[in-house]
Amino acid sequence: MADFTLVLGNKTYSSWSLRGWLIVRHCGMPFEEIVIPLDRPETKAEIRRYNPAGKVPVLHAGDLRVWDTLAIAEYMNERFPAAGLWPADPAARAAARSVAAEMHAGFAALRRLMPMDLRRPPGPMRGLASDDGLDADINRIQEIWTDCRARFGQGGNYLFGDFGAADAMFAPVVSRFVTYEVALNEAAAAYRDTVMTWPAMQDWIAAAKTEPWVISNP
Ligand SMILES: N[C@@H](CCC(=O)N[C@@H](CS)C(=O)NCC(=O)O)C(=O)O
């Protein structure tokens, strides 16, 4: 394997892989990718060859394995501090880690009801029209984005100014809001558009569109 290898799920569906990939790519060093299609009989065994925890993404850095997206963000930040994955200001950094952790641990309704699917033609969810938990998740995400942009975003168009790990954590949510045509307030819509036009995000989406595997979604 190369010095850095990132093992991913398929790009159309694997929201955690997108987060990890955006973080690693932002650091600018070359890395190899191994893509494992999700939701197939052999998926678990295939992932376990690279990560005994059975999840993607997992980063192999030489002999070291780093799994779980937040651990990857912290490791990459230590190896590549100039990439600015976390804000330099301690208050902004604490807020960035808080919202990243909130994303990592929460928003169960959004994840369950609006799976990431980068090849689904945009349109509202089929079947279930709305759900209290989903509405609460969408409102809280808009609140996070609006608040971070207003308090910490002056230096750029991302949550804390320049692109960082917190933005990577929310990137799959941005794509879900586009896919399922979720109406957003002005600040949240502007942030959504910033993330969707980020070249790294565009590259990931372009790669997803070439994938052959299909998982059906709502
Ligand atoms: N907490 C983990 C979550 C990783 C995760 O759930 N990955 C999913 C793909 S998006 C996965 O590996 N699914 C395959 C499986 O569970 O068999 C992280 O932050 O990386």
Ligand as a Chemical Component Dictionary entry (heavy atoms), coordinates in Angstrom:
data_LIG
# 
_chem_comp.id                   LIG 
_chem_comp.type                 NON-POLYMER 
_chem_comp.pdbx_formal_charge   0 
_chem_comp.three_letter_code    LIG 
# 
loop_
_chem_comp_atom.comp_id 
_chem_comp_atom.atom_id 
_chem_comp_atom.alt_atom_id 
_chem_comp_atom.type_symbol 
_chem_comp_atom.charge 
_chem_comp_atom.model_Cartn_x 
_chem_comp_atom.model_Cartn_y 
_chem_comp_atom.model_Cartn_z 
_chem_comp_atom.pdbx_ordinal 
LIG N1  N1  N 0 -18.691 6.517  13.426 1  
LIG C1  C1  C 0 -18.163 6.057  12.162 2  
LIG C2  C2  C 0 -19.324 5.669  11.277 3  
LIG C3  C3  C 0 -18.879 4.939  10.039 4  
LIG C4  C4  C 0 -20.034 4.249  9.317  5  
LIG O1  O1  O 0 -21.113 4.024  9.877  6  
LIG N2  N2  N 0 -19.788 3.879  8.035  7  
LIG C5  C5  C 0 -20.743 3.138  7.251  8  
LIG C6  C6  C 0 -20.779 3.652  5.811  9  
LIG S1  S1  S 0 -21.331 5.306  5.634  10 
LIG C7  C7  C 0 -20.293 1.691  7.143  11 
LIG O2  O2  O 0 -19.122 1.390  7.292  12 
LIG N3  N3  N 0 -21.234 0.787  6.830  13 
LIG C8  C8  C 0 -20.914 -0.560 6.532  14 
LIG C9  C9  C 0 -21.388 -1.549 7.547  15 
LIG O3  O3  O 0 -21.811 -1.120 8.658  16 
LIG O4  O4  O 0 -21.362 -2.743 7.210  17 
LIG C10 C10 C 0 -17.310 7.162  11.559 18 
LIG O5  O5  O 0 -17.377 8.299  12.034 19 
LIG O6  O6  O 0 -16.522 6.924  10.658 20 
# 
loop_
_chem_comp_bond.comp_id 
_chem_comp_bond.atom_id_1 
_chem_comp_bond.atom_id_2 
_chem_comp_bond.value_order 
_chem_comp_bond.pdbx_ordinal 
LIG N1  C1  SING 1  
LIG C1  C2  SING 2  
LIG C1  C10 SING 3  
LIG C2  C3  SING 4  
LIG C3  C4  SING 5  
LIG C4  O1  DOUB 6  
LIG C4  N2  SING 7  
LIG N2  C5  SING 8  
LIG C5  C6  SING 9  
LIG C5  C7  SING 10 
LIG C6  S1  SING 11 
LIG C7  O2  DOUB 12 
LIG C7  N3  SING 13 
LIG N3  C8  SING 14 
LIG C8  C9  SING 15 
LIG C9  O3  DOUB 16 
LIG C9  O4  SING 17 
LIG C10 O5  DOUB 18 
LIG C10 O6  SING 19 
# 
